[in-house]
Amino acid sequence: MDRDVDLAKRAKIIEWLKTELVDQLSHLLKGMWEGSQHKIVDGLASLIASCYILGRRLGISPRKLDEAILDKMKQHREEGHQLEEWYGDISVLEDHLRKR
């Protein structure tokens, strides 16, 4: 019985985190619409934090997620992603993650 309750609780938390992601994305988009840097930063921070927490709930450590992001950025850079070519955004993110 306890195992079933724990399973249900874990599933409920994952569903709640998914709705949080949608809510935080909405907050971010409203901040962008209003031109509010405070709301933009808050929305982005909330989204990133929720992604790490959701990953943890799904069995993915923050370190593993960071490594996956680095791998993804390396792939984008090697493929000549436009954001890298135009602004160097991919390299900046890679550099930031490696210095943590």
Secondary structure, DSSP 8 states (H G I E B T S, - for coil): -HHHHHHHHHHHHHHHHHHHHHHHHHHHHHHHHHT-HHHHHHHHHHHHHHHHHHHHHTT--HHHHHHHHHHHHHHHHHTT-HHHHHH-HHHHHHHHHHH-
